């Protein structure tokens, strides 16, 4: 991808047959604020089993400044790398009707940005999934939750998912652990969900913490619910 006239490498992992992207439904997974894709590899493998092994392709990537991806970790660069990932899929034949975006935690910002500004990105998602989304950077700062994020993200941070979601016209599946102490339902997820117009579904997981909803819900029940939503 190109940042300020400089070409930088963004690293990603695709699970599936790249020769079938022109025919498959593909999930673009935008991960959270942990260091790199290694931390989320178990999730990508889980999503590759939605609806049965090999039914969907799954692409995950590291934002600039994360893992082995080059560049600086900023909000703008996160969106630019997301756009590059979408372009990679489009170049291999993916179309809007087979494109699903999944944002976890920090990744919810990238999904809301793309789904809310469809004319600015190579593809428009057919459906979106947000797990443990945050409402806005302002609330994050108030909660001191940004302390584990790269410092460069704190510069001119303007993310406001609760506002951006108002522009999103595609269906939403919202998943949130009811015991999430990092991004609480009341301060974050519920605001995003309430502001979303049109079709939407909620899955609230009793006892689920920020990163434990698949385990608490049960892995099979979790991916079965995702399959039900994607296939509906």
C-alpha positions as CSV (number, residue, x, y, z in Angstrom):
1,X,0.0,0.0,0.0
2,X,1.0,3.6,-0.5
3,X,1.3,6.0,2.5
4,X,2.3,9.6,1.9
5,X,4.0,8.6,-1.4
6,X,5.9,5.7,0.2
7,X,5.1,2.0,-0.5
8,X,4.9,-0.1,2.6
9,X,4.1,-3.8,3.1
10,X,1.0,-4.9,4.9
11,X,1.0,-8.5,6.0
12,X,-2.1,-10.7,5.9
13,X,-3.2,-14.3,6.1
14,X,-5.9,-15.8,3.9
15,X,-7.5,-19.1,4.9
16,X,-9.2,-20.7,2.0
17,X,-8.5,-21.3,-1.7
18,X,-7.4,-18.0,-3.3
19,X,-8.4,-19.4,-6.7
20,X,-12.0,-19.6,-5.5
21,X,-12.3,-15.9,-4.3
22,X,-14.3,-15.1,-7.5
23,X,-16.9,-17.6,-6.3
24,X,-16.7,-17.9,-2.5
25,X,-18.2,-15.7,0.2
26,X,-15.3,-14.1,2.0
27,X,-15.0,-12.7,5.5
28,X,-12.6,-9.8,6.1
29,X,-11.6,-9.9,9.7
30,X,-10.4,-6.6,11.2
31,X,-8.7,-7.6,14.5
32,X,-8.4,-5.7,17.8
33,X,-5.6,-3.7,19.4
34,X,-3.4,-6.6,20.5
35,X,0.0,-6.6,18.9
36,X,-0.4,-8.7,15.8
37,X,-2.2,-11.5,13.9
38,X,-0.7,-14.3,16.0
39,X,-2.9,-13.3,18.8
40,X,-6.0,-13.7,16.7
41,X,-5.0,-16.7,14.7
42,X,-7.2,-19.0,16.7
43,X,-10.2,-16.8,15.8
44,X,-9.3,-16.9,12.1
45,X,-9.2,-20.7,12.2
46,X,-12.5,-20.7,14.0
47,X,-14.2,-18.5,11.4
48,X,-12.8,-20.7,8.6
49,X,-15.1,-23.4,10.1
50,X,-18.3,-21.4,9.9
51,X,-20.9,-23.4,8.1
52,X,-18.5,-26.3,7.7
53,X,-14.8,-26.3,6.9
54,X,-13.9,-24.6,3.7
55,X,-17.3,-23.0,3.1
56,X,-16.0,-19.4,3.5
57,X,-12.7,-17.7,2.9
58,X,-11.3,-15.6,5.7
59,X,-8.7,-12.8,5.3
60,X,-7.0,-11.2,8.3
61,X,-4.3,-8.6,8.2
62,X,-2.1,-6.4,10.5
63,X,-2.6,-2.7,10.4
64,X,0.5,-0.5,9.7
65,X,2.6,-0.5,12.9
66,X,1.2,-3.9,14.0
67,X,3.2,-7.1,13.8
68,X,5.2,-7.3,10.6
69,X,3.2,-4.7,8.7
70,X,5.3,-1.6,7.9
71,X,4.3,2.0,8.6
72,X,3.0,4.0,11.5
73,X,0.0,2.9,13.6
74,X,-2.6,5.7,13.0
75,X,-6.3,5.8,12.4
76,X,-5.9,6.9,8.8
77,X,-3.4,4.1,8.1
78,X,-5.7,1.6,9.6
79,X,-8.4,2.6,7.1
80,X,-5.8,2.7,4.3
81,X,-4.7,-0.8,5.0
82,X,-8.3,-2.0,5.2
83,X,-8.9,-0.5,1.8
84,X,-5.8,-2.3,0.5
85,X,-7.1,-5.6,1.8
86,X,-10.4,-5.0,0.1
87,X,-8.6,-4.2,-3.1
88,X,-6.7,-7.4,-2.9
89,X,-9.9,-9.4,-2.6
90,X,-11.6,-7.4,-5.4
91,X,-8.7,-7.9,-7.7
92,X,-9.2,-11.7,-7.3
93,X,-12.9,-11.5,-8.2
94,X,-14.8,-10.8,-5.0
95,X,-18.1,-8.9,-5.4
96,X,-20.3,-6.9,-3.0
97,X,-22.9,-9.7,-2.6
98,X,-20.2,-12.2,-1.3
99,X,-18.3,-9.8,1.0
100,X,-18.8,-9.8,4.8
101,X,-16.8,-7.6,7.2
102,X,-16.2,-8.6,10.8
103,X,-14.7,-6.1,13.3
104,X,-13.6,-7.0,16.7
105,X,-13.0,-4.3,19.3
106,X,-10.6,-1.8,17.6
107,X,-11.5,-3.4,14.3
108,X,-15.0,-2.2,14.6
109,X,-13.8,1.3,13.6
110,X,-12.5,0.0,10.2
111,X,-15.8,-1.8,9.5
112,X,-17.9,1.2,10.4
113,X,-15.7,3.4,8.3
114,X,-16.0,1.2,5.2
115,X,-19.7,0.4,5.6
116,X,-20.5,4.1,6.3
117,X,-18.5,5.5,3.4
118,X,-19.1,2.9,0.7
119,X,-18.2,5.2,-2.2
120,X,-14.7,5.6,-0.8
121,X,-13.8,1.9,-0.8
122,X,-13.3,-0.7,-3.5
123,X,-16.2,-2.9,-2.3
124,X,-19.3,-2.5,-0.1
125,X,-19.9,-5.2,2.4
126,X,-23.1,-7.2,2.1
127,X,-23.3,-7.7,5.8
128,X,-21.3,-6.6,8.8
129,X,-20.5,-8.2,12.2
130,X,-19.2,-6.2,15.2
131,X,-18.0,-8.0,18.3
132,X,-17.3,-5.9,21.4
133,X,-17.4,-2.6,19.4
134,X,-16.5,0.7,21.1
135,X,-18.7,3.8,20.9
136,X,-16.1,6.5,20.5
137,X,-12.5,7.5,21.1
138,X,-13.7,10.0,23.6
139,X,-15.3,7.4,25.8
140,X,-12.3,5.1,25.3
141,X,-10.0,7.8,26.6
142,X,-12.3,8.5,29.6
143,X,-12.2,4.7,30.4
144,X,-8.4,4.7,30.0
145,X,-8.8,1.7,27.7
146,X,-6.4,3.1,25.1
147,X,-3.4,2.5,27.3
148,X,-2.7,-0.8,25.6
149,X,-2.8,0.7,22.1
150,X,0.2,2.0,20.1
151,X,1.0,5.5,21.2
152,X,0.7,6.9,17.7
153,X,-3.0,6.0,17.7
154,X,-3.6,8.7,20.4
155,X,-2.6,11.5,18.0
156,X,-5.7,13.3,16.6
157,X,-7.9,10.3,17.2
158,X,-11.4,11.0,16.0
159,X,-13.1,7.5,15.9
160,X,-16.8,7.7,16.6
161,X,-18.5,4.4,15.8
162,X,-21.8,5.4,17.5
163,X,-22.1,8.3,14.9
164,X,-20.6,6.4,11.9
165,X,-23.0,3.5,12.3
166,X,-25.9,5.9,11.6
167,X,-24.7,5.9,7.9
168,X,-24.6,2.1,7.6
169,X,-27.5,0.6,5.6
170,X,-26.4,-3.0,5.5
171,X,-27.4,-5.6,8.1
172,X,-25.5,-5.8,11.4
173,X,-24.9,-8.6,13.8
174,X,-23.7,-7.3,17.2
175,X,-22.0,-9.7,19.6
176,X,-21.0,-8.6,23.1
177,X,-20.0,-10.3,26.3
178,X,-22.2,-9.2,29.2
179,X,-19.3,-9.2,31.6
180,X,-17.0,-7.2,29.3
181,X,-15.1,-5.0,31.7
182,X,-12.8,-3.5,28.9
183,X,-15.6,-2.2,26.6
184,X,-18.8,-2.4,28.6
185,X,-22.1,-3.0,26.9
186,X,-23.7,0.1,28.4
187,X,-20.9,2.6,27.5
188,X,-20.0,1.1,24.1
189,X,-21.8,-1.7,22.3
190,X,-25.3,-0.7,23.2
191,X,-24.8,2.8,21.9
192,X,-23.5,1.5,18.6
193,X,-26.4,-0.9,18.3
194,X,-29.1,1.6,19.2
195,X,-27.8,4.1,16.6
196,X,-27.8,1.6,13.8
197,X,-30.7,2.1,11.4
198,X,-32.4,-0.8,9.6
199,X,-31.8,-4.5,9.9
200,X,-29.8,-5.6,13.0
201,X,-29.5,-8.5,15.4
202,X,-27.9,-8.7,18.8
203,X,-26.2,-11.6,20.6
204,X,-25.5,-10.9,24.2
205,X,-23.4,-13.5,26.0
206,X,-23.9,-13.9,29.7
207,X,-20.6,-14.3,31.5
208,X,-18.6,-13.3,28.4
209,X,-15.6,-11.1,28.9
210,X,-14.0,-8.9,26.2
211,X,-12.2,-11.8,24.4
212,X,-14.0,-14.9,25.8
213,X,-17.4,-14.8,24.1
214,X,-16.6,-17.8,21.7
215,X,-15.4,-19.9,24.6
216,X,-18.2,-19.0,27.0
217,X,-20.9,-19.3,24.3
218,X,-19.4,-22.6,23.1
219,X,-17.3,-22.7,19.9
220,X,-19.9,-24.6,17.9
221,X,-22.8,-22.5,19.1
222,X,-20.8,-19.4,18.3
223,X,-20.0,-20.3,14.7
224,X,-23.4,-21.7,14.1
225,X,-24.9,-18.4,15.1
226,X,-22.5,-16.6,12.7
227,X,-23.5,-19.1,9.9
228,X,-27.2,-18.5,10.5
229,X,-26.7,-14.7,10.1
230,X,-24.5,-14.9,7.1
231,X,-26.7,-17.4,5.3
232,X,-30.0,-15.6,6.2
